[in-house]
Amino acid sequence: MKKVVAFGEILLRLATEEHERFAQADKFCATYGGGEANVAISLANFGLQTEYITRVPANDIGEVCVRSLKKYGVGTQNIVFGGKRLGIYFLETGAVNRGSKVVYDREDSSFATLQPGMIDWDKAFDGADWFHWSGLSAAISDGATEVLAEGVKEAHKRGLTISCDINLRSNLWKYGKTPNEVMPDLLPMCDIIIGNEYDAEHAMGLDIDDSLRGKFSKESFLTVAQIVMKKCPKVKKIITTRRGSINASNNSLVGLVYNGKELIESREYKITHIVDRVGGGDAFAGAMIFGLINWADEDLHSLNFAVGASSLKHTISGDANLVSLEEVEEWMNGVGRISW
């Protein structure tokens, strides 16, 4: 069985209930999540061995956070304890024509105050085949970025498959660095990159032709993907999604993958009556990694599986995609019946 190691910050998520606005809320629903943790949970649900690497405070909240990963089968033995607090994000869930809102409270979190040498990467990568990270980790602090770089370099030295979800969030980059100051040193060590044209341009400082900027077409993605592969010869596949939005409750989703030879497009999935959109991209990334491991030569099948898994995540409250391999396959085959 392949073993996937993921690194990133796990957060306490405080969400308003019943689509309330922040101004209406007198209580919040508490769960735990974060981009890379969501990927690890998806992979564990699909039956892969996973290990999550992070830092949480040595208090009751940190312990509960770790247990939230364990209950889904994610390995936690290499999580380190220390620092002042767990990072938090507040979520106001949108509906119909009103979009969702996120407010971050991550300053001085246990993860943000990570320093080089705190993670034993030799132990963390014992028996590992794959390492997954995202641009979210590089956006938090100098220390977290340096620790991330330790992990990427060690994974590269060991010959692990490395995947990155660029996942740019402009309102996270507050510590004095920009994405194109940090990411260009790390992305060339990757085998798989998940991101769109905007991500590639701003994470790698690419000089994108004005005729392509903001188009988000198949042609623009193909052109940018080819540029990225020329700059990063180790990269084997570049993957993205295209979301159609009628309103906050009614979307459609399509996936694209460029494998260095051809551009492949998935079927379109309609997602109506969305329950929770947060984590949809992580669900896609996790399912795509699963597909690349299990159906290495079947990019279209992997892509359809990943988009199908992401569409199912939109029916589930919380950050993580709590579906099984069988449920995704049933959905891909058009089945949504009651399981008696």
C-alpha positions in Angstrom: 0.0 0.0 0.0 1.3 3.5 -0.9 1.9 5.9 1.9 1.2 9.6 1.5 2.6 12.2 3.9 1.0 15.7 4.0 2.2 18.8 5.7 0.3 21.9 6.6 -1.6 23.8 9.3 -4.8 22.4 10.8 -7.3 25.0 12.1 -10.2 25.3 14.4 -13.1 26.2 12.1 -16.0 28.2 13.7 -18.9 28.4 11.3 -22.2 30.2 11.6 -25.3 27.9 11.7 -28.1 27.7 9.1 -26.4 30.2 6.8 -26.5 33.0 9.4 -24.4 36.1 8.9 -21.7 36.9 11.5 -23.9 39.7 12.8 -26.7 37.2 13.6 -24.6 34.5 15.1 -24.7 33.9 18.9 -23.1 30.5 18.5 -20.7 28.7 16.1 -20.3 25.1 15.0 -16.7 24.0 15.8 -14.9 21.5 13.6 -11.2 21.1 12.5 -9.8 21.4 9.0 -7.2 22.8 6.7 -6.2 22.3 3.1 -3.6 19.6 3.5 -5.4 17.9 6.4 -8.5 17.6 4.2 -6.4 15.9 1.5 -5.0 13.4 4.1 -8.6 12.6 5.3 -9.8 12.0 1.8 -7.0 9.6 1.1 -7.5 7.7 4.4 -11.2 7.4 3.5 -10.2 5.8 0.2 -8.1 3.3 2.0 -4.5 4.7 1.6 -2.0 4.9 4.4 -1.6 8.6 5.3 0.5 10.6 7.7 -0.1 14.2 8.6 2.7 16.6 9.8 1.9 19.8 11.6 2.4 21.5 15.0 -0.4 22.1 17.5 -0.4 23.5 21.0 0.2 21.2 24.0 -3.3 21.7 25.5 -6.8 20.3 25.4 -7.6 22.0 22.1 -4.4 20.6 20.4 -5.3 17.1 21.7 -8.8 17.3 20.4 -7.6 18.5 17.1 -5.2 15.5 16.8 -8.1 13.1 17.7 -10.2 14.6 14.9 -7.6 13.3 12.5 -7.2 10.0 14.2 -10.8 9.1 14.0 -10.7 9.3 10.2 -7.6 7.0 10.1 -4.9 9.6 9.5 -1.6 8.9 11.0 -0.6 11.5 13.7 2.6 10.1 15.3 4.8 12.7 13.8 2.7 15.7 14.8 4.7 18.0 17.2 3.3 19.9 20.1 4.3 23.4 21.2 3.4 27.1 20.7 0.7 29.3 22.1 -2.5 28.5 20.2 -4.3 26.7 17.4 -5.1 28.9 14.4 -8.7 29.7 13.8 -10.9 30.6 10.8 -14.4 31.9 11.0 -16.9 30.9 8.3 -20.1 32.7 7.2 -21.8 30.3 4.8 -23.4 31.9 1.9 -26.6 30.9 0.1 -28.2 31.6 -3.3 -26.9 35.0 -4.4 -24.8 35.7 -1.3 -21.3 34.2 -1.2 -19.5 32.8 1.8 -17.0 34.8 3.9 -13.9 33.7 5.7 -12.1 35.6 8.5 -8.7 34.2 9.5 -7.2 34.4 13.0 -3.8 32.6 12.6 -1.2 35.1 13.9 1.3 33.5 16.4 -0.3 30.1 16.0 1.7 27.0 16.8 2.2 26.4 13.1 3.1 30.0 12.3 5.8 29.9 14.9 7.4 26.7 13.5 11.2 26.9 13.2 13.7 24.8 11.2 14.7 21.6 13.0 11.4 21.1 14.8 10.2 18.4 12.4 12.1 15.1 12.2 11.7 14.7 8.4 13.8 11.5 8.4 11.2 9.9 10.8 8.3 11.5 9.0 9.2 10.1 5.7 9.9 6.6 6.9 8.1 4.2 4.4 6.6 7.1 2.5 6.0 7.1 -1.3 4.4 10.5 -1.8 4.6 14.0 -0.2 1.8 16.6 -0.6 2.1 20.3 0.4 0.3 23.5 -0.6 1.0 27.2 -1.0 -1.1 27.8 2.1 1.9 26.6 4.2 4.2 29.1 2.5 1.8 31.9 3.1 1.9 31.9 6.9 5.4 32.9 8.1 9.1 32.8 7.4 9.5 29.9 9.9 6.7 27.8 8.4 8.1 28.4 4.9 11.6 27.3 6.0 10.2 24.1 7.5 8.2 23.4 4.4 11.4 23.9 2.3 13.1 21.3 4.6 10.4 18.8 3.8 10.3 19.4 0.1 14.0 19.1 -0.2 14.2 16.0 1.9 11.3 14.4 -0.1 13.1 15.3 -3.3 16.3 13.8 -2.1 14.5 10.6 -1.2 12.9 10.3 -4.6 9.3 10.6 -3.3 6.6 11.8 -5.7 5.8 15.4 -4.7 2.5 17.1 -5.3 1.6 20.8 -4.7 -1.7 22.5 -4.7 -0.6 26.1 -5.3 -3.8 27.4 -3.6 -3.0 31.1 -3.5 -4.9 33.1 -0.9 -3.9 36.7 -1.2 -5.3 37.6 2.3 -2.9 35.2 3.9 0.4 36.6 2.7 1.0 39.1 5.4 4.5 38.4 6.7 6.5 40.4 4.1 7.0 37.8 1.4 5.1 37.4 -1.9 4.3 34.0 -3.6 6.8 34.6 -6.4 9.6 35.1 -3.8 9.0 31.7 -2.2 7.3 29.3 -4.6 9.8 29.3 -7.5 12.4 27.6 -5.4 10.0 24.8 -4.4 7.8 24.1 -7.4 10.6 22.7 -9.7 11.0 19.8 -7.2 7.4 18.8 -7.7 6.1 16.0 -10.0 2.4 17.1 -9.8 1.1 20.7 -9.7 -2.5 21.6 -9.1 -3.4 25.2 -10.0 -4.8 27.5 -12.6 -3.3 30.3 -14.7 -3.6 32.9 -12.0 -1.8 30.5 -9.5 1.0 29.8 -12.0 1.5 33.5 -12.9 1.7 34.8 -9.4 3.5 31.8 -7.8 6.2 31.7 -10.4 6.4 35.3 -11.6 5.5 34.2 -15.2 5.3 36.8 -17.9 1.8 35.9 -19.2 0.7 37.4 -22.4 -2.1 40.0 -21.9 -4.3 38.1 -24.4 -4.3 35.1 -21.9 -4.6 36.9 -18.6 -8.0 36.4 -17.0 -9.4 34.2 -19.8 -9.5 30.8 -18.0 -10.1 28.9 -21.1 -8.7 25.5 -22.2 -6.4 27.3 -24.5 -5.0 29.6 -21.8 -4.5 26.7 -19.4 -2.7 24.7 -22.0 -0.4 27.6 -22.9 0.5 28.3 -19.3 0.9 24.7 -18.4 3.4 24.3 -21.3 5.4 27.3 -20.0 5.5 25.9 -16.5 6.7 22.5 -17.7 9.6 24.2 -19.6 10.6 26.0 -16.4 10.1 22.9 -14.3 11.2 19.8 -16.3 10.5 17.5 -13.4 6.7 18.3 -13.5 4.8 15.5 -15.1 1.2 16.7 -14.8 -0.5 20.1 -14.3 -4.1 19.9 -13.1 -6.9 22.4 -12.5 -10.7 22.7 -12.2 -13.1 25.1 -13.8 -16.1 26.1 -11.8 -19.3 27.5 -13.3 -21.4 29.5 -10.9 -25.1 30.2 -11.3 -25.2 31.3 -7.6 -23.7 30.3 -4.3 -26.0 27.3 -4.1 -25.8 26.1 -7.7 -22.4 25.4 -9.5 -20.9 23.1 -12.1 -17.4 21.6 -12.1 -15.0 20.4 -14.7 -11.4 19.2 -14.4 -8.4 19.6 -16.8 -5.1 17.8 -16.8 -2.1 18.5 -19.1 0.3 15.5 -19.0 3.0 16.9 -21.3 1.4 15.4 -24.4 -2.2 16.3 -24.4 -4.9 18.3 -22.6 -7.6 16.1 -21.1 -11.0 17.4 -19.9 -13.4 15.6 -17.5 -17.1 15.3 -17.8 -19.1 18.2 -16.2 -20.7 17.6 -12.9 -23.7 19.7 -11.9 -23.8 20.6 -8.2 -27.1 22.0 -7.1 -28.3 22.8 -3.5 -24.7 23.2 -2.2 -24.5 22.4 1.5 -20.8 23.4 2.1 -18.4 24.5 -0.7 -15.3 24.8 1.6 -12.9 22.0 1.1 -14.1 21.2 -2.4 -10.7 21.9 -3.9 -9.0 19.8 -1.3 -11.4 16.9 -2.0 -10.4 17.3 -5.7 -6.7 17.2 -4.9 -7.0 14.2 -2.6 -9.1 12.2 -5.1 -6.7 13.1 -7.9 -3.7 11.9 -5.9 -5.6 8.6 -5.3 -6.3 8.3 -9.0 -2.7 9.0 -10.0 -1.5 6.3 -7.6 -4.1 3.7 -8.6 -4.7 4.5 -12.3 -1.4 5.9 -13.3 -2.0 5.6 -17.1 -5.7 6.6 -17.0 -5.7 10.4 -16.6 -9.3 10.7 -17.8 -10.6 8.2 -15.3 -8.5 9.8 -12.5 -9.9 13.3 -13.5 -13.5 12.1 -13.6 -13.0 10.5 -10.2 -11.5 13.6 -8.7 -14.2 15.9 -10.0 -16.9 13.5 -8.9 -15.4 13.3 -5.4 -15.2 17.1 -5.2 -18.9 17.4 -6.2 -19.9 15.1 -3.4 -17.9 17.2 -0.9 -20.3 20.0 -1.6 -23.1 17.9 0.1 -21.2 17.6 3.3 -20.8 20.1 6.2 -17.3 20.7 7.5 -13.9 20.9 5.8 -13.3 17.3 4.9 -14.8 15.0 2.3 -16.2 12.1 4.3 -17.0 9.8 1.4 -15.8 6.3 0.5 -14.3 5.1 -2.7 -17.5 3.1 -3.4 -19.7 6.2 -2.9 -17.6 8.2 -5.5 -17.8 5.3 -8.0 -21.5 5.0 -7.5 -21.9 8.8 -8.1 -19.7 8.6 -11.2 -22.1 5.9 -12.5 -25.1 8.1 -11.8 -26.4 6.3 -8.7 -27.7 8.2 -5.7 -30.0 5.7 -4.1 -30.5 4.8 -0.5 -28.2 2.1 0.8 -30.4 -0.3 2.7 
